[in-house]
Amino acid sequence: PHTGHTPVPRTETGPDGLRIVLDYDEAATVLFPLAPDGAIQPPCDIFRHTGRGALPGQTHPQLHCVVRAPDRDLFVTCDKGADAIHLFGLEAGRLVHRQTLPAPPGSSPRYCVFDPARPIFHVNFETAALLHSYELADTARLVAETPVPGGGTMQSDLILHPDGRHLYSLVRGIEAVAIFALRDGLPVDVRTVPLNVENPRGAAISPD
């Protein structure tokens, strides 16, 4: 869940006596089993996230997406509040934390998409004009960092075309879509197209 911004004060005893600390809604990646008819069952495992980012507003984890790799039980979670990208596996109905990829300080990783045919995934950022591409083997490693033109520091949705040839990132502020051409799964060219809308936050590829 994406935690809220409103803290709840509580008291605790520290080395210097009583103090007031701020708590936020719990940030967690939650695993729900499915019944044979597809109904969602009570959770069977929870991974609780911790940490904070470099910006004043990044006071606590803010999970923004969880995406499954197309060919395996591997999941990527973007935590824009703690500048972290987490990889999880599944074993015997339990979440297994595989890796944490640190994002640039103050970048706020937002969405992740997987290449349909290659072991590559891409991540965009809400507060950095960047796109990161990672190669996935036993672990993930950063293989490309691509600037987003036009001052694209408020990216929202991220969509990869099913043919794996183009990647689209919505950019608020300049109200545009940044279109990346991909070669061997990595960005090689980019152009920005104005959308003439306000605050674009979601998009989808037309079936045709």
C-alpha positions in Angstrom: 0.0 0.0 0.0 0.9 3.6 -0.7 1.0 5.2 2.8 -0.5 8.5 3.7 1.2 11.8 4.4 -0.6 12.5 7.7 1.4 11.3 10.7 0.1 10.2 14.1 2.1 11.3 17.1 2.9 8.8 19.8 5.2 8.8 22.8 8.1 6.5 23.6 10.8 6.3 26.1 14.3 7.0 24.8 17.8 7.3 26.3 16.9 10.9 27.3 13.5 10.2 28.7 10.1 10.6 27.1 9.8 11.9 23.6 7.2 12.3 20.9 7.7 10.6 17.5 5.6 10.6 14.3 4.2 7.3 12.9 2.8 6.8 9.4 0.5 4.2 8.0 2.4 1.0 7.6 4.0 0.5 4.2 4.0 -3.2 3.2 4.2 -5.5 0.3 1.3 -8.0 0.9 0.9 -11.4 -0.6 -2.7 -12.6 -1.0 -3.5 -16.2 -2.1 -6.3 -16.8 -4.6 -9.0 -19.4 -4.3 -9.7 -21.7 -7.3 -12.6 -19.4 -8.3 -10.2 -16.3 -8.3 -11.5 -14.9 -5.0 -8.9 -13.1 -2.9 -8.1 -14.9 0.4 -6.7 -13.3 3.6 -3.0 -12.4 3.3 -0.4 -15.1 3.8 2.7 -13.0 4.0 3.7 -9.3 4.6 7.0 -7.5 4.1 7.1 -4.3 6.1 9.2 -1.5 4.5 11.2 1.1 6.3 13.4 4.0 5.4 13.1 7.5 4.0 14.4 9.6 1.1 16.5 12.7 0.7 13.6 15.2 0.1 11.7 16.8 3.0 8.5 15.1 1.9 10.1 11.6 1.8 9.6 11.0 5.5 8.5 7.4 5.1 8.1 4.6 2.5 5.5 5.2 -0.2 5.1 2.1 -2.3 3.8 3.0 -5.8 3.7 -0.1 -7.8 4.4 -3.9 -7.8 5.0 -5.6 -11.2 5.6 -9.3 -12.0 8.3 -10.3 -14.4 6.7 -11.9 -17.5 8.6 -15.3 -17.2 9.0 -16.0 -13.5 7.7 -15.4 -10.0 9.8 -12.3 -9.5 8.2 -9.0 -8.5 9.5 -5.4 -8.5 8.2 -2.8 -6.0 9.0 0.9 -6.4 9.2 2.9 -3.2 9.1 6.5 -4.0 9.3 7.6 -0.4 12.6 5.8 0.4 14.3 6.0 -3.0 14.4 2.3 -3.3 13.5 -0.5 -5.8 12.9 -3.9 -4.2 12.9 -7.3 -5.9 10.9 -10.2 -4.4 10.6 -13.9 -5.1 8.1 -16.4 -4.0 8.9 -19.6 -2.1 6.3 -22.0 -0.6 3.7 -19.2 -0.5 6.0 -16.7 1.1 7.6 -13.5 0.0 11.4 -13.6 -0.3 13.2 -10.3 -0.5 15.9 -10.8 -3.1 17.5 -7.4 -3.6 17.2 -3.6 -3.0 18.4 -1.3 -5.7 19.1 2.2 -4.4 17.7 4.9 -6.5 19.3 8.4 -6.9 18.7 10.4 -3.7 15.5 12.4 -4.0 14.4 10.8 -7.3 11.2 9.0 -6.1 11.0 5.8 -8.2 7.4 5.5 -9.4 6.6 2.9 -12.0 8.3 -0.2 -13.5 7.7 -2.1 -16.8 9.2 -5.3 -18.1 10.4 -5.9 -21.6 8.2 -8.6 -23.1 11.1 -10.6 -24.6 14.3 -9.6 -22.8 15.4 -9.8 -19.2 15.2 -6.0 -18.9 13.0 -3.7 -16.9 12.7 0.1 -16.8 11.8 2.5 -14.0 10.8 6.2 -14.2 11.0 8.7 -11.4 8.6 11.3 -10.0 11.1 13.9 -8.9 14.0 13.3 -11.3 14.2 13.7 -15.1 15.6 10.2 -15.6 14.7 6.8 -16.8 16.7 3.8 -15.5 17.0 0.4 -17.3 18.0 -2.7 -15.5 19.2 -6.1 -16.7 17.9 -9.0 -14.8 19.9 -12.2 -14.2 20.4 -13.8 -10.7 20.3 -10.2 -9.6 19.5 -6.9 -11.3 22.0 -4.3 -12.4 21.7 -0.8 -13.9 22.7 -0.8 -17.6 21.3 2.5 -18.8 20.4 5.9 -17.4 18.5 8.1 -19.9 17.6 11.8 -19.4 14.0 12.8 -19.9 13.9 16.0 -21.9 11.8 19.1 -21.3 12.4 19.3 -17.6 10.5 16.0 -17.0 10.7 16.0 -13.2 7.1 15.0 -12.6 6.8 11.7 -14.4 3.6 9.7 -13.8 2.6 6.6 -15.8 5.1 4.4 -17.7 4.0 2.1 -20.6 6.0 -0.3 -22.8 4.5 -1.1 -26.2 3.8 -4.9 -26.5 6.2 -5.1 -29.4 9.1 -3.9 -27.2 10.0 -1.1 -29.6 8.8 2.0 -27.8 8.5 3.2 -24.2 6.2 6.0 -23.1 6.5 8.1 -19.9 3.8 10.7 -19.0 5.3 13.9 -17.7 3.4 16.4 -15.7 4.4 20.0 -15.5 5.3 20.1 -19.2 2.1 18.1 -19.8 3.6 15.8 -22.4 4.6 12.2 -23.2 8.2 11.3 -23.6 8.6 8.7 -26.3 11.7 6.5 -26.1 12.7 4.3 -29.1 14.3 1.1 -27.9 17.2 -0.9 -29.5 17.9 -4.3 -28.0 15.6 -3.3 -25.1 17.5 -0.1 -24.2 16.6 3.6 -25.0 18.5 5.0 -27.9 16.3 8.0 -28.9 13.6 10.1 -27.4 11.2 12.8 -28.4 8.6 14.7 -26.4 5.0 15.3 -27.6 2.7 17.8 -26.0 -0.6 16.4 -24.8 -2.6 19.6 -24.4 -4.1 18.2 -21.1 -3.6 19.1 -17.5 -1.8 16.8 -15.1 -1.7 13.5 -17.1 -1.5 10.6 -14.8 -2.5 7.4 -16.7 -2.4 6.0 -20.2 -3.0 2.8 -22.1 -2.0 1.3 -25.4 -5.0 0.9 -27.8 -5.6 -2.7 -28.8 -5.3 -1.8 -32.5 
